[in-house]
Amino acid sequence: MHTDARTIETGSILEGDICIVGAGAAGISLALEWNNSGKNVILLEGGGFQVETEIQDLYRGKTTGQRYFPLQSARLHYFGGTTGHWSGFCSDFDPIDFEKRDWVPHSGWPIKRADLDPFYERAQKILDLGPYQYNLDYWKKKDDSLVPLPFDNQVIWNKVWQFSPPTRFGSKYKEEILKSKNIHLYSYANVTEIIADEQVQSVKELKVKNLAGKEHIVRAKTVVLACSSIQNARLLLASNSIAKNGLGNDHDQVGRYFMEHLEVDSGDLFLTQEAALKLYMWEFFTVKMRAELAVTKQMQEESKILNGTASLSPFTGSRPPAFIDTFSDDAKASVEKWENREKNFSEKGPSESDLKKYARFNLFTRMEQAPNPNSRVTLDQERDELGMPRVILNWELTPLEKRSIRKLYDLIGQQLGISGLGRVRVIDWLQDDTNDEWPSILGGGWHHMGTTRMHEDPGQGVVDANCKVHGISNLYIAGASCFSTGGAANPTLTLVALTLRLSDYLKSKV
């Protein structure tokens, strides 16, 4: 079922068993789990079914600290959410990502990697991925031309990625949601405040507004926020009419520990003889898997570094452009760019570039960000058209990230030298190991994580191991904002898996 909230009488009261706020990857995955359940599910989406400039402007905010993308473009505010412009990169988190590491402050989850295994397998299907296999041996048996570099696997290992088509949730799952008898989607329904009871122990209702001037109330036994890391924090902080510091924020944890993956051009790999290196090649929308070079758990522990990977691409005569400089502050233009790129590759068909031999490859880093309480989302004095305070994102990095990138390439270079295959040259910004400044080309992957992190101690996190907000009996959070650490892998597969785990838990409670 679907209702445009601009068309119903202002002041309407909408009631259900469970209310999901946000219809992106997390919100839609959760809603589908409840289809035909007999429960009345309300799914609220602030936008419509396509990108609109005035709706995107509701996400506009300020950024401080390390240079970052325009916030109104980094997240898409319509049905399907940011899956409208994702590239489909998927891999699971490593066991070390969930562990407490004494060299990484604030690391450690209250759950283990094994707790997500059954949900990873279910998430594969939602994201149109292949078998739940991220072991290189499995893929080598299917294609013996996938030959890895002959490195010591106690030092550097090959982390496997699979690629979603990519699945656009807004198109793939639209009809299933609209035809559902128990899921009621309301578009143009922006939640502007969560109202708690006087004891701030449970949610009473949600205030909903839209740009047409309509205001509504939503009441549900259980509420799940699935709005993205920045918007989940924004909504909790802005819900301060009863709790003056915002909901779930008794210990000043909401909005803290914002994390991204540091993504940056880092150097070159030179081979003594040309090679195809098919295992490591990738081109938009044309391959099902590839590998990236990663540091083993043992070496991370010995070197006291973060988790990260290096990807290879053929050197074509020039360095790749800084991604952060190619990104538009116009969300509509960004979506159109991705749509045109996808269409172009689908019409052209698979490239033969992975069969060619090269002697030089670009090296590109995806590095975990250390959890940092000063990397955070706060509220601005400025308000948007619905009266919501806009956000200020302070993206703050530490010397550990840069030291980890340097060590990653030290280890790769050592392995190349030992094998006699070639050498690594890092570019200028990495060569001075006493300089902790970041280059202007540093970007991120639009991988917003943290801000409502999972921790068993309310003084160190916002949600518990079941994604319930500490101290509030019926308020839960879905998505990457619950991540305690960011790992080296793109977050979509893990956030969907974590959402499925939350769904199973709620089914035992609701």
C-alpha positions as CSV (number, residue, x, y, z in Angstrom):
1,M,0.0,0.0,0.0
2,H,1.1,3.5,-0.6
3,T,-0.2,7.0,0.4
4,D,1.3,10.3,-0.5
5,A,1.3,12.1,2.9
6,R,0.7,15.4,1.1
7,T,-2.7,14.2,0.0
8,I,-4.2,13.3,3.4
9,E,-5.8,15.7,5.8
10,T,-3.4,17.6,8.1
11,G,-3.5,16.4,11.6
12,S,-4.1,12.7,10.6
13,I,-3.1,10.1,13.1
14,L,-1.5,7.0,11.6
15,E,-1.2,3.9,13.8
16,G,0.6,0.6,13.4
17,D,2.5,-2.2,15.2
18,I,5.9,-1.2,13.9
19,C,7.0,2.0,12.3
20,I,10.2,2.1,10.1
21,V,11.6,5.6,9.5
22,G,13.5,5.7,6.2
23,A,13.2,3.6,3.0
24,G,16.7,3.0,2.0
25,A,18.7,-0.3,2.1
26,A,18.1,-0.8,5.8
27,G,14.5,0.3,5.9
28,I,13.3,-1.6,2.9
29,S,15.2,-4.7,3.9
30,L,13.5,-4.6,7.3
31,A,10.1,-3.9,5.9
32,L,10.3,-6.9,3.5
33,E,11.0,-9.1,6.4
34,W,7.6,-8.2,7.8
35,N,5.6,-8.6,4.6
36,N,2.6,-11.0,5.1
37,S,3.4,-11.1,8.8
38,G,-0.1,-10.0,9.9
39,K,1.5,-7.0,11.6
40,N,0.6,-3.5,10.5
41,V,3.9,-2.0,9.3
42,I,4.2,1.7,8.6
43,L,7.1,2.7,6.4
44,L,7.9,6.4,6.3
45,E,9.9,8.0,3.4
46,G,10.6,11.7,3.4
47,G,10.8,11.9,-0.4
48,G,9.0,10.4,-3.3
49,F,10.1,8.0,-5.9
50,Q,12.8,10.0,-7.6
51,V,15.4,12.6,-6.7
52,E,14.1,16.1,-6.2
53,T,16.3,19.1,-5.5
54,E,14.0,20.7,-2.8
55,I,13.8,17.4,-1.0
56,Q,17.6,16.9,-1.2
57,D,18.0,20.4,0.3
58,L,16.6,19.1,3.6
59,Y,19.9,17.2,4.0
60,R,22.1,20.2,3.4
61,G,24.5,21.0,6.2
62,K,27.9,22.3,7.1
63,T,31.2,20.4,7.2
64,T,34.2,21.2,9.3
65,G,37.5,19.4,9.9
66,Q,38.8,17.2,7.0
67,R,37.3,18.3,3.7
68,Y,34.1,16.3,2.8
69,F,31.5,15.9,0.1
70,P,28.4,18.2,0.1
71,L,25.9,16.6,2.5
72,Q,22.9,17.2,0.3
73,S,24.4,14.9,-2.3
74,A,26.1,12.3,-0.3
75,R,22.8,10.7,0.7
76,L,19.7,10.4,-1.4
77,H,16.4,11.3,0.0
78,Y,13.8,9.3,-1.8
79,F,12.4,5.7,-2.0
80,G,15.4,3.4,-2.3
81,G,17.7,5.9,-0.6
82,T,21.4,6.0,-1.5
83,T,21.2,2.6,-3.4
84,G,20.2,5.0,-6.2
85,H,23.8,5.8,-6.8
86,W,25.9,3.0,-5.2
87,S,28.4,0.9,-7.2
88,G,27.6,-2.5,-5.8
89,F,30.9,-3.2,-3.9
90,C,30.2,-5.9,-1.3
91,S,32.4,-7.9,1.1
92,D,32.0,-9.1,4.6
93,F,33.7,-7.6,7.7
94,D,36.7,-9.6,9.0
95,P,36.6,-11.2,12.5
96,I,39.3,-8.7,13.7
97,D,36.9,-5.8,12.9
98,F,34.6,-6.9,15.8
99,E,37.4,-7.4,18.3
100,K,38.8,-5.1,20.9
101,R,42.3,-4.0,19.7
102,D,44.5,-2.4,22.3
103,W,46.1,-0.1,19.7
104,V,42.7,1.1,18.4
105,P,41.0,3.3,21.0
106,H,37.2,2.7,21.3
107,S,37.4,-0.5,19.2
108,G,35.3,-3.7,19.8
109,W,31.7,-4.7,19.3
110,P,29.4,-6.4,21.7
111,I,28.8,-9.0,19.1
112,K,31.2,-11.3,17.2
113,R,31.7,-11.8,13.4
114,A,30.1,-15.3,13.8
115,D,26.9,-13.7,15.1
116,L,26.4,-12.2,11.6
117,D,27.2,-15.2,9.5
118,P,23.7,-16.5,8.9
119,F,22.5,-13.0,8.2
120,Y,25.3,-12.4,5.7
121,E,24.0,-15.3,3.7
122,R,20.5,-14.0,3.7
123,A,21.7,-10.5,2.8
124,Q,23.4,-11.9,-0.3
125,K,20.1,-12.6,-1.9
126,I,18.6,-9.2,-1.1
127,L,21.6,-7.6,-2.8
128,D,21.5,-9.9,-5.9
129,L,24.9,-11.3,-5.1
130,G,26.3,-14.8,-5.8
131,P,27.0,-17.5,-3.3
132,Y,28.1,-16.6,0.2
133,Q,31.7,-17.3,-0.6
134,Y,34.5,-14.8,0.1
135,N,37.3,-17.4,0.0
136,L,39.6,-17.0,-2.9
137,D,40.0,-20.8,-3.3
138,Y,36.3,-21.1,-4.2
139,W,36.7,-18.6,-7.0
140,K,40.0,-20.0,-8.3
141,K,38.3,-23.4,-8.8
142,K,35.7,-21.7,-11.0
143,D,38.3,-19.8,-13.0
144,D,41.9,-20.9,-13.0
145,S,43.0,-17.6,-14.6
146,L,42.4,-15.8,-11.3
147,V,46.1,-16.0,-10.2
148,P,47.1,-14.1,-7.1
149,L,50.4,-12.3,-6.6
150,P,52.8,-14.8,-4.9
151,F,52.9,-13.1,-1.5
152,D,53.4,-14.7,1.9
153,N,49.8,-15.2,3.1
154,Q,50.9,-14.7,6.7
155,V,51.6,-11.0,5.7
156,I,49.3,-10.0,2.8
157,W,46.2,-11.9,1.8
158,N,43.6,-11.5,-1.0
159,K,40.3,-10.1,0.2
160,V,37.5,-10.9,-2.1
161,W,34.8,-8.5,-3.2
162,Q,31.5,-9.5,-5.0
163,F,29.5,-7.0,-7.0
164,S,25.8,-6.4,-6.9
165,P,24.4,-5.4,-10.4
166,P,24.0,-2.9,-8.4
167,T,20.6,-3.5,-6.9
168,R,18.5,-0.3,-6.9
169,F,16.1,-0.9,-4.0
170,G,13.8,1.8,-5.2
171,S,13.0,0.0,-8.5
172,K,13.5,-3.7,-7.5
173,Y,11.4,-3.7,-4.4
174,K,8.9,-1.0,-5.2
175,E,6.1,-3.2,-6.5
176,E,6.4,-5.7,-3.6
177,I,6.1,-2.9,-1.1
178,L,3.2,-1.2,-3.0
179,K,1.2,-4.4,-3.3
180,S,1.7,-5.5,0.3
181,K,-1.4,-5.9,2.3
182,N,0.2,-5.1,5.6
183,I,3.1,-2.7,4.8
184,H,1.8,0.9,4.3
185,L,4.3,3.2,2.7
186,Y,3.8,6.9,3.3
187,S,5.9,9.1,0.9
188,Y,6.7,12.7,1.7
189,A,6.5,11.9,5.3
190,N,9.5,13.5,7.1
191,V,9.8,12.7,10.8
192,T,10.8,15.9,12.5
193,E,10.6,14.8,16.2
194,I,10.3,11.7,18.2
195,I,8.1,12.3,21.3
196,A,8.9,10.2,24.4
197,D,6.9,9.8,27.5
198,E,7.6,12.0,30.5
199,Q,10.0,9.4,32.0
200,V,11.8,9.2,28.6
201,Q,11.5,5.4,28.8
202,S,9.4,4.8,25.6
203,V,8.3,6.5,22.4
204,K,4.8,7.8,22.4
205,E,4.5,9.2,18.8
206,L,6.3,10.7,15.9
207,K,5.8,14.1,14.4
208,V,5.6,14.1,10.6
209,K,5.8,17.0,8.2
210,N,6.2,17.7,4.5
211,L,6.9,20.7,2.2
212,A,3.2,20.9,1.3
213,G,2.5,22.1,4.9
214,K,0.8,19.0,6.1
215,E,1.6,17.7,9.6
216,H,0.7,14.2,10.9
217,I,1.2,12.0,14.0
218,V,2.4,8.4,13.8
219,R,1.9,6.0,16.7
220,A,3.4,2.5,16.8
221,K,4.3,-0.1,19.5
222,T,7.9,-0.3,18.1
223,V,9.8,2.4,16.2
224,V,12.9,1.7,14.1
225,L,15.1,4.6,12.7
226,A,16.7,3.7,9.4
227,C,17.5,7.1,8.1
228,S,21.3,6.9,7.6
229,S,24.1,7.7,10.0
230,I,23.8,11.5,9.8
231,Q,20.1,11.7,9.8
232,N,19.6,9.1,12.6
233,A,21.8,11.2,14.9
234,R,20.1,14.5,13.7
235,L,16.7,13.2,14.6
236,L,17.7,11.9,18.0
237,L,19.4,15.2,18.9
238,A,16.5,17.3,17.6
239,S,14.0,15.3,19.7
240,N,14.7,17.4,22.7
241,S,11.3,18.6,23.9
242,I,11.3,16.1,26.8
243,A,15.0,15.0,26.9
244,K,16.8,18.3,26.7
245,N,20.0,16.8,25.2
246,G,18.1,14.6,22.8
247,L,16.8,11.0,22.9
248,G,19.4,8.4,23.8
249,N,21.9,11.1,24.6
250,D,22.1,11.0,28.4
251,H,25.9,10.4,28.1
252,D,26.6,12.7,25.1
253,Q,27.2,9.8,22.7
254,V,24.7,10.6,19.9
255,G,26.4,11.9,16.9
256,R,29.9,10.9,18.0
257,Y,32.2,8.4,16.2
258,F,31.2,9.3,12.7
259,M,33.3,7.1,10.5
260,E,34.2,6.9,6.8
261,H,36.5,4.9,4.7
262,L,39.5,6.9,3.6
263,E,39.8,6.5,-0.1
264,V,42.8,7.9,-1.9
265,D,45.2,7.5,-4.8
266,S,48.4,6.3,-3.1
267,G,51.1,5.1,-5.5
268,D,52.2,2.7,-8.2
269,L,53.1,-0.9,-8.6
270,F,55.8,-1.6,-11.1
271,L,56.3,-5.1,-12.4
272,T,59.6,-6.4,-14.0
273,Q,57.5,-8.2,-16.6
274,E,54.0,-7.3,-17.9
275,A,51.1,-9.3,-16.4
276,A,47.3,-9.3,-16.7
277,L,46.6,-9.7,-13.0
278,K,43.0,-10.5,-13.9
279,L,42.1,-11.4,-10.2
280,Y,42.5,-7.7,-9.3
281,M,40.8,-6.0,-12.2
282,W,37.4,-4.4,-12.0
283,E,35.2,-2.3,-14.3
284,F,31.8,-0.8,-13.5
285,F,28.9,-3.2,-13.8
286,T,30.8,-5.9,-15.7
287,V,32.4,-8.3,-13.2
288,K,31.1,-10.5,-10.4
289,M,34.2,-10.5,-8.2
290,R,37.7,-9.3,-7.7
291,A,40.3,-9.3,-5.0
292,E,42.2,-6.5,-3.2
293,L,45.4,-6.7,-1.2
294,A,44.9,-6.7,2.6
295,V,47.1,-7.0,5.7
296,T,46.6,-10.2,7.8
297,K,45.3,-10.1,11.3
298,Q,48.7,-11.2,12.5
299,M,50.5,-8.3,10.8
300,Q,47.9,-5.8,11.9
301,E,48.5,-6.8,15.5
302,E,52.3,-6.8,15.1
303,S,52.3,-3.4,13.2
304,K,49.6,-1.9,15.4
305,I,47.7,-0.6,12.4
306,L,44.1,-0.3,11.1
307,N,42.4,-2.6,8.6
308,G,42.6,-1.5,5.0
309,T,43.1,-2.7,1.4
310,A,44.9,-1.7,-1.7
311,S,43.3,-2.1,-5.1
312,L,45.0,-2.2,-8.5
313,S,44.0,-0.7,-11.8
314,P,46.0,-0.5,-15.0
315,F,48.1,2.7,-15.4
316,T,46.7,4.4,-18.5
317,G,49.1,7.4,-18.8
318,S,47.8,9.6,-16.0
319,R,46.9,9.5,-12.4
320,P,43.2,9.0,-11.5
321,P,41.3,12.2,-10.7
322,A,40.6,13.0,-7.0
323,F,37.1,11.6,-6.5
324,I,36.1,14.3,-4.1
325,D,36.7,16.9,-6.8
326,T,34.5,15.1,-9.4
327,F,31.5,15.0,-7.1
328,S,28.7,17.5,-7.7
329,D,26.7,19.3,-5.0
330,D,23.7,18.8,-7.2
331,A,22.2,15.4,-6.2
332,K,20.1,15.2,-9.3
333,A,23.1,15.6,-11.5
334,S,24.9,13.0,-9.5
335,V,22.1,10.4,-9.9
336,E,21.9,11.1,-13.7
337,K,25.7,10.7,-13.9
338,W,25.5,7.2,-12.3
339,E,22.5,6.2,-14.5
340,N,24.3,7.3,-17.7
341,R,27.4,5.5,-16.6
342,E,25.5,2.3,-15.9
343,K,23.6,2.5,-19.2
344,N,26.9,3.0,-21.1
345,F,28.5,0.0,-19.6
346,S,25.5,-2.2,-20.0
347,E,25.3,-1.3,-23.7
348,K,29.0,-1.7,-24.3
349,G,29.2,-5.1,-22.6
350,P,32.2,-6.5,-20.7
351,S,35.6,-5.0,-21.3
352,E,38.6,-7.0,-22.4
353,S,40.9,-4.9,-20.3
354,D,41.3,-7.6,-17.7
355,L,42.9,-9.8,-20.3
356,K,45.6,-7.3,-21.3
357,K,49.0,-7.2,-19.8
358,Y,50.5,-4.2,-18.0
359,A,53.8,-3.4,-16.3
360,R,52.4,-0.5,-14.2
361,F,49.3,-0.3,-12.0
362,N,47.8,2.4,-9.9
363,L,47.4,1.7,-6.2
364,F,44.3,3.0,-4.5
365,T,43.6,2.8,-0.7
366,R,40.5,2.0,1.2
367,M,41.4,2.4,4.9
368,E,39.4,2.0,8.0
369,Q,38.9,5.1,10.2
370,A,39.7,4.7,13.8
371,P,36.6,5.4,16.0
372,N,37.0,9.0,17.2
373,P,34.6,10.7,19.5
374,N,35.5,14.1,18.0
375,S,34.5,13.0,14.6
376,R,30.8,13.8,15.0
377,V,27.5,15.2,14.0
378,T,26.0,18.2,15.9
379,L,23.1,20.5,15.3
380,D,23.4,23.9,13.7
381,Q,21.4,27.0,14.6
382,E,20.1,27.1,11.0
383,R,16.9,25.2,10.3
384,D,15.6,23.7,7.1
385,E,12.2,24.3,5.5
386,L,10.5,21.9,7.9
387,G,11.9,23.6,11.0
388,M,14.5,20.9,11.7
389,P,17.9,22.0,12.8
390,R,20.5,21.4,10.1
391,V,23.6,19.4,10.9
392,I,27.3,20.2,11.2
393,L,29.6,17.3,10.4
394,N,33.1,17.5,11.8
395,W,35.1,14.8,10.0
396,E,38.2,14.4,12.1
397,L,41.1,11.9,11.5
398,T,44.0,10.8,13.6
399,P,47.7,10.0,12.9
400,L,46.9,6.3,13.1
401,E,45.1,6.3,9.8
402,K,48.0,7.8,7.9
403,R,50.5,5.5,9.6
404,S,48.3,2.5,8.7
405,I,48.3,3.5,5.0
406,R,52.1,3.9,5.0
407,K,52.6,0.5,6.6
408,L,50.1,-1.2,4.1
409,Y,52.4,-0.1,1.2
410,D,55.6,-0.9,3.1
411,L,54.4,-4.5,3.5
412,I,53.2,-4.8,-0.1
413,G,56.5,-3.3,-1.3
414,Q,58.5,-5.8,0.8
415,Q,56.5,-8.7,-0.6
416,L,57.1,-7.5,-4.2
417,G,60.8,-7.3,-3.5
418,I,61.0,-10.7,-1.9
419,S,59.1,-12.3,-4.8
420,G,61.4,-10.5,-7.3
421,L,58.3,-9.3,-9.3
422,G,58.8,-5.5,-9.0
423,R,58.5,-2.6,-6.6
424,V,56.1,-0.1,-5.1
425,R,56.4,3.7,-5.3
426,V,54.2,5.8,-3.1
427,I,53.2,9.3,-4.2
428,D,54.5,12.4,-2.6
429,W,52.0,12.8,0.2
430,L,53.0,9.4,1.8
431,Q,56.8,9.7,1.5
432,D,57.4,11.8,4.6
433,D,56.7,9.6,7.6
434,T,56.9,12.6,9.9
435,N,54.1,14.5,8.2
436,D,50.6,13.7,9.4
437,E,48.8,16.2,7.2
438,W,46.3,14.9,4.6
439,P,46.4,15.8,0.9
440,S,43.6,17.6,-0.9
441,I,42.9,14.5,-2.9
442,L,41.8,12.5,0.1
443,G,38.1,11.5,-0.1
444,G,35.7,9.0,1.3
445,G,33.4,6.3,-0.1
446,W,30.1,7.9,1.0
447,H,30.3,5.2,3.6
448,H,28.7,6.9,6.6
449,M,29.0,4.8,9.7
450,G,28.8,5.3,13.4
451,T,27.0,8.2,15.3
452,T,24.7,5.8,17.2
453,R,27.3,3.1,17.8
454,M,26.7,-0.2,19.4
455,H,28.1,-0.7,22.9
456,E,27.0,-2.6,26.0
457,D,27.9,0.5,28.1
458,P,25.4,3.4,27.7
459,G,28.3,5.7,28.6
460,Q,30.2,4.6,25.4
461,G,27.4,3.9,22.9
462,V,23.8,4.6,21.9
463,V,22.4,1.2,21.2
464,D,22.9,-2.3,22.7
465,A,23.8,-5.5,21.0
466,N,20.2,-5.8,19.7
467,C,20.2,-2.2,18.2
468,K,17.9,-0.9,20.9
469,V,18.5,2.6,22.2
470,H,19.7,2.4,25.7
471,G,17.0,3.3,28.2
472,I,14.1,3.5,25.7
473,S,12.1,0.3,25.6
474,N,10.6,0.5,22.0
475,L,13.1,2.5,20.0
476,Y,15.6,0.7,17.7
477,I,18.1,1.8,15.0
478,A,18.9,0.0,11.8
479,G,21.8,0.6,9.5
480,A,25.5,1.5,9.6
481,S,25.1,4.2,12.3
482,C,25.1,1.2,14.7
483,F,28.6,0.1,13.6
484,S,31.2,0.2,16.4
485,T,34.1,0.2,13.9
486,G,34.1,0.6,10.1
487,G,36.4,-2.2,9.0
488,A,37.9,-2.2,5.5
489,A,34.9,-3.4,3.6
490,N,32.1,-1.3,2.0
491,P,29.2,-1.2,4.6
492,T,26.1,-2.2,2.5
493,L,26.3,-6.0,2.9
494,T,27.0,-5.7,6.7
495,L,24.3,-3.1,7.3
496,V,21.7,-5.3,5.6
497,A,22.9,-8.4,7.5
498,L,22.7,-6.4,10.8
499,T,19.2,-5.3,9.8
500,L,18.1,-8.9,9.2
501,R,19.5,-9.8,12.7
502,L,17.5,-6.9,14.2
503,S,14.3,-8.1,12.4
504,D,14.6,-11.6,13.8
505,Y,15.0,-10.1,17.3
506,L,12.0,-7.9,16.9
507,K,9.9,-10.8,15.7
508,S,10.5,-12.5,19.0
509,K,9.4,-9.3,20.8
510,V,6.6,-7.6,18.8
